[in-house]
Amino acid sequence: INAEYMGILEQFQYSLSDEDCRCKWDAVAWPRKIENLIELVQKNLELETDRFREIMSVEHEQFLKDVDKMQRGVATFSKHTELANVAEFAAQVKVMQKTIKDLQEKAIDFNKKQQLFNEKKKKKKKKKT
């Protein structure tokens, strides 16, 4: 039974069956139920967004520490002058290259995550050494 028919029946004070009455009030209540669900989902979304931002912030701080550590490590390579240790230095370079590649991938990932929140991309300023 649609709302127009319900209005006509009420004008004539027609007595509805229990089933029809229940259906009418269910139909009247649904918009409010939907509004309540929307509010609940929005609150949950805000909580999840805040939680995700906090996780992202902690990860970003660790990332910055890792980048700083890598920069210091790269800066120390100029001190290696012993040719006898060239194999050891080469192994260190390979490890550092892998770490740098991982850090680049993390930077790309952070930029993508920041786009989710419409944040500007954060660029790590290079230190002059």
Disulfide bonds with the S-S distance in Angstrom:
none
